[in-house]
Amino acid sequence: MQHGKVIAYASRQLKTHESHYPVHDLELAAIVFALKVWRHYLYGEQFIIYSDHKSLKYLFTQSDLNMRQRRWLDLLKDFDCEIQYQPGKLNQVADALSRKYQDVMVASIHMWQNYDELCTSGFTFKP
C-alpha cells in the first residue's frame, strides 16, 4: 500500500508440501513470498506488514523456532520492516479478495438455474 492504496497484488498456489504447514507457517510463508517478489522495491525502505494473524507480531521475540521459521526470520531481518496485527474485520480489502470467487460462484449458479428454465420453456422470444 502506498498512501493507503494498493499498488500491486501477487499470488500463487500452495506447493504440495506447504499444504501440511500449520496456519502460523502459512501466514509467514505468504510474507516471505511477498518480500521475495518485491525485494527490489523494499530493500532500504522502511515499511509495515499488516497481518490478521496475531502470533506473527511476536515472531521476533520467540525463542523456540523450527529451522524453516529461523531461515525465514533471517530473511525478514534483511528488511527494515515491522509486523503489526490488524484484526480481520478491519482489513476489508483482504477479506474482499478472499471472498471474490465465492461471489462469482453464486452468480454462476443463478445463471445456470435461469438457463434450465429457458431450456424447458422453449426459449420463447418476446420482442
Stockholm file with secondary structure:
# STOCKHOLM 1.0

chainA/1-127         MQHGKVIAYASRQLKTHESHYPVHDLELAAIVFALKVWRHYLYGEQFIIYSDHKSLKYLFTQSDLNMRQRRWLDLLKDFDCEIQYQPGKLNQVADALSRKYQDVMVASIHMWQNYDELCTSGFTFKP
#=GR chainA/1-127 SS CBTTBCCCCCCCCCCGGGGGSCHHHHHHHHHHHHHHHTHHHHTTCEEEEEESCGGGGGGGGCSCCCHHHHHHHHHHHTSEEEEEECCTTTCHHHHHHHHHHHHHHHHHHHHHHHHHHHHHHTCCCCC
#=GC SS_cons         CBTTBCCCCCCCCCCGGGGGSCHHHHHHHHHHHHHHHTHHHHTTCEEEEEESCGGGGGGGGCSCCCHHHHHHHHHHHTSEEEEEECCTTTCHHHHHHHHHHHHHHHHHHHHHHHHHHHHHHTCCCCC
//
